[in-house]
Amino acid sequence: MTHPADPVLLFDEDGRMFILHEPALAGDLIESVDEFHEGYDGRGRPVRACGEPGKVYLALTTTAPRPDEVRERIQRYYAVFATRHPKRRPPQEADLAAFIRAVSEDWIEE
């Protein structure tokens, strides 16, 4: 089984984004699978939360990247939540992995 590549971008139902730089530590951020909404690994592949409460881990749902979905979620995040920081703009890297890495480096906890 292929493990999610870091960083992992996690989104809640409202579109807030959280960055997980070490996917193996998912259980420290997510207490139960019911708390998980949506996420993508550092290569743009969708992830899901698995495991028992207190022992949550992330697993890929497919090995195929979903670049359009990732870019759309990030664009929504910047449009809705990053507006408090008017000079912040989504990164423009064409390569998906470089784009995700740039997003994770630009992220400010809201």
Order of alpha helices (4+ residues) and beta strands (2+ residues): beta-beta-alpha-beta-beta-beta-alpha-alpha
